[in-house]
Amino acid sequence: MKRKHLLCIMLIASIVIATGCRDSVPECDPIVIVTNTDYTADPTTVPYSDIHAVFAANYSGTDLSITLRDEIIDRMEEKADLIGEEPAILYQCIRATYTDWNKRPNRIPCYAEKCRYENQVVWAIAFNRANSFDETSLGHFDLCLVSCSTYDTLYHTGCY
């Protein structure tokens, strides 16, 4: 009986490893907040670096997938709803930053802050990015400030 139990556990573990699934790591829970801070003077001061570092340490380029991206966005939508924000607007702002939604993404969001930029209400969205799916960490970043009314990216910066 113990051998069957062990084989079952090994099978489940191999499926988890093969599909890139992980145990839920609380430190990798994305941040979603509302501050109304005006970042017009210096958008690079959006404070996403702590959560970005956590995601970079826990995910690699091989983890990137449409499924992982969508799971993180689903969690961000749940958090937006919990703080009284419209999840669909956050979703559309995130989606608008991707050039091909149906292609395996090279980045995942880790931080969203509803704030202001150039007299508009925006979601400041930070991403962990890999320049290659072989990278051992998602240490690169993108930061996009996306208009809540037009879904246009009003500001973008990132490392290369």
N, C-alpha and C positions, 0 to 999 in steps of 0.2 A: 504494500500500500504506500509506504514512504517513497519508493522508487517512482511510482506513477505520479505522486504529488510533486516530486522533484522535477520529473520530466515536464510536467505541466507548467511549473514555474519557469523552467528554462525556455520552454516554447514561448510563453508570454513575454519573457525578457528579450528574447531574440526578435520578436515582432516589434516590440517597443523600440529597440535599438535600430532595426531596419527601417522603420517608418519615421524615425527622427522624433518620436514622441518623447516627452520628458515628464517626470513628476512635476507637479505644480510647484514652482519655486516662488515663494512670496516676494523675494527680492526682485523678481522679474515682472512683477505686476506693474503695468504702465501707470503713469501719473496723469490725471485729468483734473484740472483746477480752473477756477474763474478768478481773475484778479482785477480786471479792468485797468491794469497798468498800461501806460502809454509808452510804447517802445519806439516811437518815431525818431527820437534823437539817437538811439543806439540799440538796434534790434539784436545785436550780438550779446546783450546782457540777459536774454531769456535764460532762466536758471535751470536748464535741463541736464547739466553735466554730471550730476551725481547718479541719476537713473541711467543715463547713457553709459556710464562706466560699469554699472551693474549688468546691463544687457550685454555689453561688450565682453565681459568676463564669463558670461553664461551661454552665449550663442556664438556659433561660427558660421562661415559661409556655407558649410554643408547643411546647416539647419534651415537655411532659407527656403521657403516654399510658399505657395499660395495659401495652403492650409494654415501655416503658422501665422502669416500676415493677417489672415481673416480672423483667426482666434484672438489675436491681440486686439484687432479693431473691434471685435464683438465685445471684449472686456472693456475697451475704452467707451463704447456706446453705453454699456451698462452703468459705468461710472458717471457718464454725462447725465444719464437719466436720474441717477441717485442725487445729483446736485441740482436738479431742476433745469437742466439744459436739454435742448432738442437733439437726441442722438443722430437723427437723420442729417442734420446740418454738419455735425462733426464728421460723420461718415463721408458726406459729399466733399468736404474740405480735404480730407485725407485722400480720397480717391482721385481728386483733381490733380494731385501732385505726381501721379504715376503716368508715364507716357503710354504704357500698354498694360492695362489692368489684367489681361488674361495671360500674360507672360510671367514666368517664374521671377519673382521680385529679387532685386539685389539689396533690398533694405526693408526694415520693419520699423513701425513707429514705437516710440517709448514714452513720449511726453506730449501732452496737449494742454495749452493754456488759452482760455478765452480772454482776450485783452484788446488793446487798441493799437492801431498803426495808421498814420496819415489820415486821421479823422474817420477811420472806419473800424467797425467791430470785426476782429479777426480771430481765427484760431492759429496760434503759434504752435507748430507741430515739429518736433524733433524726431529724427530717424537715426537708427544704427544701420550702417551700410558696410558692405564688403565690395571691394573692387573686383573680386574673383570669388567664385563659389568654393575655391580651395583654401581661402584664408581661414586661419585658426581663431580669429576674433572678429567681431563686428565693431572695430574700433573707429572706423570712419563715420562721419556724421553729415547729415543734411538738416538744415533748419529752414522751414517754409512758413511764411505768414500769409494766410489765405483768407480772403474776404468772405465773411459769412453771407453776404448778400449776392455776390456774383461768382464765387468760387474761383476767382482769379488769384494766382499767386502774386502777391504784391512785393514780396521780398524773398530771396533765396540766397543762402550761402551754404558752403560745405567744404570739406577738405578733400584732397585728392592724392 
